[in-house]
Amino acid sequence: MRSSPQRLSALLLGSALIAGVLGVGTIAAAADPDNASPSSAVAGHTGHTMAVSTQASGDDPDGDGYIPANPQVTGVTPSDVEPPSAYFHEFQANCSVTHTAPDDPIVYPGQPGKSHDHTFMGNTSTNASSTTDSLFGGQTTCKAPGDSSGYWMPSLFKGDTKILPVGPQVIYYKAGVTDYTSVRPFPKGLRYVVGNPMQSAEEFQKHPGFVEGWECGESFKNVDFPQNCPVGSQLNIRMQAPSCWDGKYLDTPDHRSHMAYPGVKAGTNRNVCPSTHPVALPMIEFKMAFPADGDMSQVRLASGRGYSFHYDFFNAWDERTLKAMVDHCIVGGLQCDPRGYDQNQPNRGAVLNADYRLP
């Protein structure tokens, strides 16, 4: 049975979610006033709220939406250290599209067909019934066989034709905090949603994960789809995920409150995790490219307009492989490819062999 403090937290979060459904603006976790700027270090997002659906599943047998980490990570103080100068601290997890389906094992676990259509990358088996155990060690379209994670986003349509990204898509794993040496690997089974299919255009533009919006040709930073894209060009979007974890839950009912974006610590120029979410994890950044060009007036997402873009992540990396990549590339201050190799610093070597596996 959940302890009293945890039960109180659950009730408070439930009240916040109900307020959101009723249209009352809420912030799921406010910034630490002594640590970060309130504009960026937030776990939730003010405004429209995505529908919350909790149901018993393999990872959540009581169906309350909370999946506790085991073990939990405690005693962490967010680092505000200024590390050695390193312009890059990242690696790529290049993954191709596997399939599409109206499934979402995070928002609608065990409920096939209930979601809008999603385009899946990475693990080839991802469906409404996916769990940590079913994904872990599974087949994947990511270049590194050790990455069996599930990645998905709303499908893109032009009229009634579904437009799928072609080839490996760039999924960055970066340091979202200034002290890149404090970043640690994702816990097995962590999952979350980035963005909100019900967000307004303004909310999308002001979202802390917004990078450059929709782009094609010479048209940049569009909140919605451009009206036209040069023939032969691609439609691109980049969006960053929160990278600060509360250390307690692998998922929460709104699929966001256990995660937060770092913020600038008062009196400094350093990005630091808030004390409510002190554990620095890799910051995922989707960089998607869709082969859509010409007249874009009929382009839409399965979730709606361009500003409804969002994506989901379900961690099922082989733990040794992910730790090796994080330690060498992020903590090591390198700009790595999917093998964990920085071509600008060849003397540092690679993490993975020619088959993208740990040697």
Disulfide bonds with the S-S distance in Angstrom:
Cys95-Cys142 2.03
Cys216-Cys229 2.05
Cys244-Cys273 2.08
Cys329-Cys336 2.27
